[in-house]
Amino acid sequence: MKIDDLPFMPKFFDRYINLVDRNVTLVEGLKTSISVFDEVIPQLKEKANFSYKERKWSVKELLQHCIDTERVLAYRALVLSRKGNADLAGMDENVYAKNAVVSTRSIDDLINEFKVVRQSSIYLFENLGKEQLAQVGTCFAKKMTPLAIGFVIIGHPAHHLDILKERYLKKP
């Protein structure tokens, strides 16, 4: 299924969904974006602990945020696809970042974990039928579908890649 198959595009998440190529299917997009950070790995290694501003995440914290967010989003998609009827809570990404331990981790380790988590997301979405992808549920009081969540999973790291390039990896 493609973006144009979305019954609606939830506000706030549209900034991620709009970064996805409208011509790819969900699973194609998940597969091709598994290496979204590969082009900048050498620069990320050079600035692994760099933060462009006080109280902003380091490069490693940003990568961990992408990993954590994908896990949470995939869980939400699973619950909605299985007609779970709970209103799934939002996540406070700053609390997650504060409680993640990235100081001992390498960029390679984080990139590898991102790819493993993405592979898990690919397996999840490859095995959801059209009815499951269109199942409407509630996440933090907003109507969502697993299909929309899948496109958010693709666009979210692309959004953060843009931030990395603009704010972290810019040459002074």
C-alpha positions as a Python dict, from the first residue, in 0.01 Angstrom:
ca = {
    (1, 'M'): (0, 0, 0),
    (2, 'K'): (112, 356, -71),
    (3, 'I'): (74, 692, 102),
    (4, 'D'): (-222, 775, -120),
    (5, 'D'): (-399, 475, 38),
    (6, 'L'): (-402, 645, 378),
    (7, 'P'): (-760, 715, 485),
    (8, 'F'): (-627, 1024, 661),
    (9, 'M'): (-293, 1168, 756),
    (10, 'P'): (-268, 1249, 1125),
    (11, 'K'): (-151, 1602, 1199),
    (12, 'F'): (193, 1631, 1359),
    (13, 'F'): (298, 1303, 1194),
    (14, 'D'): (242, 1449, 848),
    (15, 'R'): (583, 1614, 876),
    (16, 'Y'): (737, 1265, 870),
    (17, 'I'): (494, 1107, 624),
    (18, 'N'): (550, 1390, 376),
    (19, 'L'): (921, 1298, 359),
    (20, 'V'): (835, 959, 209),
    (21, 'D'): (833, 903, -167),
    (22, 'R'): (467, 878, -267),
    (23, 'N'): (553, 619, -535),
    (24, 'V'): (686, 348, -302),
    (25, 'T'): (485, 93, -114),
    (26, 'L'): (514, 78, 261),
    (27, 'V'): (733, -233, 260),
    (28, 'E'): (954, -100, -24),
    (29, 'G'): (1003, 222, 172),
    (30, 'L'): (1092, 36, 489),
    (31, 'K'): (1346, -177, 302),
    (32, 'T'): (1514, 107, 111),
    (33, 'S'): (1536, 332, 417),
    (34, 'I'): (1710, 72, 632),
    (35, 'S'): (2039, 239, 534),
    (36, 'V'): (1915, 597, 579),
    (37, 'F'): (2217, 692, 793),
    (38, 'D'): (2486, 507, 594),
    (39, 'E'): (2592, 809, 386),
    (40, 'V'): (2693, 1003, 700),
    (41, 'I'): (2844, 730, 920),
    (42, 'P'): (3203, 862, 891),
    (43, 'Q'): (3091, 1212, 997),
    (44, 'L'): (2876, 1069, 1276),
    (45, 'K'): (3179, 885, 1414),
    (46, 'E'): (3376, 1210, 1422),
    (47, 'K'): (3100, 1387, 1616),
    (48, 'A'): (2950, 1099, 1814),
    (49, 'N'): (2924, 1292, 2141),
    (50, 'F'): (2869, 1633, 1984),
    (51, 'S'): (2560, 1837, 2060),
    (52, 'Y'): (2502, 2150, 1854),
    (53, 'K'): (2352, 2337, 2149),
    (54, 'E'): (2326, 2305, 2526),
    (55, 'R'): (2047, 2069, 2634),
    (56, 'K'): (2019, 1918, 2286),
    (57, 'W'): (2089, 1553, 2222),
    (58, 'S'): (2427, 1427, 2115),
    (59, 'V'): (2459, 1241, 1784),
    (60, 'K'): (2448, 910, 1972),
    (61, 'E'): (2140, 1017, 2169),
    (62, 'L'): (1968, 1118, 1846),
    (63, 'L'): (2038, 776, 1694),
    (64, 'Q'): (1909, 606, 2009),
    (65, 'H'): (1597, 822, 1985),
    (66, 'C'): (1536, 692, 1632),
    (67, 'I'): (1574, 334, 1755),
    (68, 'D'): (1344, 384, 2055),
    (69, 'T'): (1083, 563, 1848),
    (70, 'E'): (1073, 291, 1584),
    (71, 'R'): (1023, 27, 1853),
    (72, 'V'): (736, 224, 2008),
    (73, 'L'): (574, 293, 1671),
    (74, 'A'): (600, -72, 1565),
    (75, 'Y'): (435, -175, 1892),
    (76, 'R'): (153, 71, 1828),
    (77, 'A'): (106, -65, 1475),
    (78, 'L'): (94, -419, 1612),
    (79, 'V'): (-166, -332, 1875),
    (80, 'L'): (-388, -146, 1628),
    (81, 'S'): (-357, -418, 1364),
    (82, 'R'): (-472, -676, 1618),
    (83, 'K'): (-770, -457, 1714),
    (84, 'G'): (-628, -382, 2056),
    (85, 'N'): (-874, -144, 2211),
    (86, 'A'): (-652, 48, 2450),
    (87, 'D'): (-574, 415, 2394),
    (88, 'L'): (-199, 388, 2359),
    (89, 'A'): (-7, 654, 2549),
    (90, 'G'): (239, 892, 2389),
    (91, 'M'): (607, 876, 2464),
    (92, 'D'): (816, 1147, 2621),
    (93, 'E'): (1127, 1126, 2405),
    (94, 'N'): (1326, 1342, 2647),
    (95, 'V'): (1261, 1100, 2933),
    (96, 'Y'): (1364, 812, 2708),
    (97, 'A'): (1682, 995, 2604),
    (98, 'K'): (1768, 1085, 2962),
    (99, 'N'): (1740, 722, 3067),
    (100, 'A'): (1920, 564, 2773),
    (101, 'V'): (2285, 480, 2823),
    (102, 'V'): (2471, 571, 2506),
    (103, 'S'): (2804, 689, 2647),
    (104, 'T'): (2961, 343, 2613),
    (105, 'R'): (2812, 272, 2271),
    (106, 'S'): (2973, 327, 1935),
    (107, 'I'): (2812, 475, 1627),
    (108, 'D'): (2854, 139, 1451),
    (109, 'D'): (2671, -35, 1735),
    (110, 'L'): (2383, 212, 1722),
    (111, 'I'): (2358, 191, 1341),
    (112, 'N'): (2356, -189, 1362),
    (113, 'E'): (2080, -181, 1623),
    (114, 'F'): (1878, 59, 1408),
    (115, 'K'): (1904, -185, 1116),
    (116, 'V'): (1800, -483, 1330),
    (117, 'V'): (1500, -292, 1464),
    (118, 'R'): (1411, -186, 1108),
    (119, 'Q'): (1435, -547, 990),
    (120, 'S'): (1189, -640, 1263),
    (121, 'S'): (955, -364, 1144),
    (122, 'I'): (983, -496, 789),
    (123, 'Y'): (877, -843, 904),
    (124, 'L'): (584, -696, 1094),
    (125, 'F'): (451, -490, 803),
    (126, 'E'): (519, -758, 539),
    (127, 'N'): (278, -980, 725),
    (128, 'L'): (-9, -737, 780),
    (129, 'G'): (-297, -758, 535),
    (130, 'K'): (-484, -460, 389),
    (131, 'E'): (-759, -486, 651),
    (132, 'Q'): (-504, -491, 932),
    (133, 'L'): (-316, -193, 787),
    (134, 'A'): (-641, 3, 766),
    (135, 'Q'): (-756, -82, 1119),
    (136, 'V'): (-829, 249, 1296),
    (137, 'G'): (-729, 279, 1658),
    (138, 'T'): (-637, 545, 1909),
    (139, 'C'): (-289, 653, 2011),
    (140, 'F'): (-266, 935, 2265),
    (141, 'A'): (-623, 1042, 2182),
    (142, 'K'): (-556, 1060, 1805),
    (143, 'K'): (-700, 827, 1542),
    (144, 'M'): (-428, 629, 1366),
    (145, 'T'): (-387, 329, 1139),
    (146, 'P'): (-96, 86, 1119),
    (147, 'L'): (-45, 205, 759),
    (148, 'A'): (5, 565, 871),
    (149, 'I'): (235, 449, 1149),
    (150, 'G'): (440, 253, 895),
    (151, 'F'): (498, 564, 687),
    (152, 'V'): (591, 757, 1002),
    (153, 'I'): (850, 487, 1071),
    (154, 'I'): (1005, 558, 731),
    (155, 'G'): (991, 938, 755),
    (156, 'H'): (1101, 985, 1116),
    (157, 'P'): (1469, 887, 1063),
    (158, 'A'): (1473, 1087, 736),
    (159, 'H'): (1363, 1390, 940),
    (160, 'H'): (1646, 1330, 1185),
    (161, 'L'): (1897, 1276, 905),
    (162, 'D'): (1807, 1625, 781),
    (163, 'I'): (1861, 1761, 1133),
    (164, 'L'): (2196, 1582, 1158),
    (165, 'K'): (2310, 1735, 830),
    (166, 'E'): (2185, 2086, 913),
    (167, 'R'): (2282, 2118, 1278),
    (168, 'Y'): (2542, 1855, 1364),
    (169, 'L'): (2749, 1788, 1055),
    (170, 'K'): (2767, 2135, 902),
    (171, 'K'): (3122, 2248, 852),
    (172, 'P'): (3196, 2567, 1050),
}
